[in-house]
Amino acid sequence: MMKKIINADWKDLSLPEELQLWVDCGFIIVDGCVFLAGLFKGNPGINNHFDKTGIECFVNSFHIDDYVSERYLDYSCLFCNKILSQWECNNDNKAEYLNVIISLDDFGSVIKIHMKREGENWLNSNLDKYEDAILETSTPL
């Protein structure tokens, strides 16, 4: 993935309108979980199967290939950067950090968004064990 990022051409790249609308809607926090406001369709509730991070990753999930037909990593990085910037600009509680995960294969890219929490993770700490390329980043700690 690093080679693809290094070789990315960022000139004249802008988000498709649909993706920009997800960013522009901002965030909503419900029961200690953060959701992109445009995706929130009612309280998903915490059950025995998921922790808060799992619920956020389930709701805050995007298939970039639903919005673009090429340059999946480029658009994924741009989208995540805008999400993280929106969080930094509009989050009143600077103690909470947002995490974004990009998984990439030959057919597209999936993005998951969640708050960083002690004792909760979406990914295994060894990213090399995953078949798909994985990029994980967050707002600064």
N, C-alpha and C positions, 0 to 999 in steps of 0.2 A: 504494500500500500504506500509506503514511503516513496518509492520510485514514482508512483502515479501522482502523488502530491507534489513532488519536486518538478515533475514535467507538466503540471497543470497550467493551462493558459487562462489566467484570470481576467484578461482584458475584455472589456465589453460584455462581461457576464452579469446578468441580472436575473433575479428570481421571477419565475412565471407568476402572474397575478394571483392565482389560487394559493400558491405557497406564501406569498407576501401577505395575503389576507389572514392566514393562520398566525403569522407573526404579529400583525397589527391588532388582532383581537386581544392580545395580552394573556394574562394568567388569572386563574382563580384558585384559591386555596380552600379546600373543604376537608374537614376532619384531619388536618395536618398533612394532606396530600396536595400537591400542586398539579394543575392540569392546564393545558392550553385552553383558554376560555371557549374558543370556537369548537373544540372537540367535546366539551363537557355536556353530557346529556342527562344529568341527574346523578345522584350519589351512587357510585358503584358498590359502596360498603366494603368493609374489610371482613373477609371470611377466613376460614381455616386454611385455605389454599394459598393465600398471598399475604405478604407483608405490604407495607405502604409502598415500598419501592416497586414491588411486583404489580400492584394496582396501577401506579403511575406509568410503568412501562407498557402495560396492557392498553391503557387509554391513550397515552401519548406515543403512538406508534405511527410512523409514516413509511409508505413505500414510495420512494422518490420516482420510481419507474411508472407510477400512476400519473405523474405530472410532466415528466420529460422523457424523451426517447433516446437520449445520448448523454455523455459526460456525467454519468451518475455520481461519481465521486465529487466532481467540481460543484455540482448543484447541491449535493448533500453538505459539503463543507460550507458553502455560502449560506444555506438555510440554517445550519447549526450556529454559525457565527452570528447571524441576525437574531436567532432565538436567545443566545447568550447575552448579546448586547441589549436586547429588550428587557431581559431579566435584570441586568445590572442597572439599567436606567430607571426601571419602574418598581423595583423591589424595595419596600420600606425596611425590611429586616435584612440587613446586609450580613447577618450571621448565617443565613441559609444559602447554600451553594447549589447551583443547578448543574447536573451532569448530562452530557449528551453522548450517545453511542451510535456509531455508524458501522454497519456490517455491509460488506460489499462482495458480490459475486459477479459472474459474467452476465447475469440477467437483470441486475438492478441493485438497489441499495435500500436498506431498512434503517430507519432512525428511531431510537428510543430516547425518551427524556424523563429524568427523575431527579429528585433532590438527593443530595449526598447525606447519608445517615450512618451513624456509628452502628456497626453490627449488621447492616443490610447491604447487599450487593446484588446487582443483576448478573454480572459476569464473574467468572472464575478469575482469580488473580493471575493465572498463567494464560495470557491471550494467545500464545503460540499453540495451545491445544485445540483451538477452534479451526474448523475447516475453512471458513470464510475469513477474509481480511477484516480486522476489527480496528477501529479507531475510537478511543475514549478520551474525552476532555471535559473540563468543567470551568465554571467561573473560578477565579483565584481563591485559594484558601488563605 
